[in-house]
Amino acid sequence: MKKIKHVLLLLVTIAIFSSCSSDDDNSQDKVTSAKITIKNSSGDTVSGIVVYAYDEQTWSVIGDDPFFADFQAASGNDGVATFSNLTSDLAFNELNNFSHTFRFSAHYNLNGTDKTKVKAITFNLGDDKSDTIIID
């Protein structure tokens, strides 16, 4: 009888620890990333352009203010600004079904005039997306 109680206690303990593990732990391993290619009106890639990324909450409250950008990256020699990890619990969670929209804003100067181009991209947790911003 004592042996049965020990086995039963062991099974209950295992069941409790098993139920405490969360399926969301797998979502922490997923990395959401983006590659934004900057091209001019001729279709040539452009290096050295800073691209700012804003999540939905930041964009709706602050708008396009680089000081408050959630992420930033500059386009390299290949014209690509790489955002290697846009993942956060605030951006991707059960409330938004692990889907989130980021706005990517390129600030540049063309013929002495400051300009901005914005592209909105919706991601599911773990997506790796690419898009292009044409600066003209």
N, C-alpha and C positions, 0 to 999 in steps of 0.2 A: 504494500500500500504506500509506504514511504517512497519507494522508487517511482511509482506512478505519479505522485505529487511532484517529485523533482522533474520528471519528464514533462508533465503538464506545465509547470512553472517555466521550464526552458522553452517550450513551444509558445507560451504567451509572451515571453520576453522577445523572442525572435519576431513574432507577429507585430509587436509594438514598434520595434526598431525598423521593420520593413515598411510599416505604414507611415513612419515619420519621414522617409526619404521622399523627396519631391520630384515629380516628373519635370519640373522647371529647371532642375539642375542641368539637364541636357541643353537648355536654351542658353545657359551661361557660356557654353562652349562654342556657340555659333557667333561668328563674326560677320558683321554687315559692313561692306566696303563699297567704294565708288571710285571710278576713274573718269575725270572730266577732261576732255580734250578741248584745248583752246585753238581755234582756227580763225584766220582773217577772212575777209570777203573773197579773196582769191583761192581759198582752200588750203593755204599753207599753215602749218602749225606754228604757234607763237609761244615762246618761252618767257618766263619771268612774270607772268600775270598771276596775281594772288586771287585765289578763289576762296570765298568764305561760305561755310555751311551753317545753316540755321535749322533747328528743329521747329516743329509747328508752334510750340508754346512761345519760344523766343521770338519767332517771326511775328506772331499775332500781337505780342505785347510791345516789342521794341522796333520791329521792322528791320530794314537793312542798315544796320550800324555796325561796322566791322569791329568796334570795340567790344560788342556784346556777342559776337559770333561764337557758336559752340565749337566749331572746328575751322581750321584754315590750312591751305596748302598752296604752294606756288607751282605753276606749270614748269616742268623741267625742259631739257633740251629737245625732248620728243613732243613737247606741247601738252603733256599730260600732268594734271594735278591729281595726286593719289591720296585718297582718304582711306587709310587701311583699317580703321576701326570706328565706325559710327554707332556701335552697339552700346546701349546703356539701359538700365532698368527703367529709367524715366521715359525713354523713347519707346521701348518695346516691352509691353506687358500684356497681361490678360485683358485689361480694359479696352485696349485698342486691337485686340486679336493679333498681337505681335506684328502689327503693320504700322508704318509711320512714314510721313512725308517730310523730306528735307528740301530746303531751298538753297541752291548753290548760286552765289552771286559773284560775278567777275567784275572787278573795278579796273578801269584802264583809261588811258588818255589817247585820244585820236585827233590829230591835227590841232593840238592845243586845247581840246575840249574834254573835260572829265565826263566819262560815261560809265554806265553800269548795265549789265545784262544778267537776268535771273532765269534759272531753270528749276522747276519743281519736279522732284522724282519721288515716287512712292516705293518704299521697300518693305518686304517681309523680312523678318528676322533671319539672318544668314545669307541674304542676297548679296551678290557681287555684280553691280551694274555699271555700265559705261554709257556716257552720253557726250554730246558735243555742244559747246557754246561758241557761236560765231560772233566775233567782235567786229562790228562795222559801224 
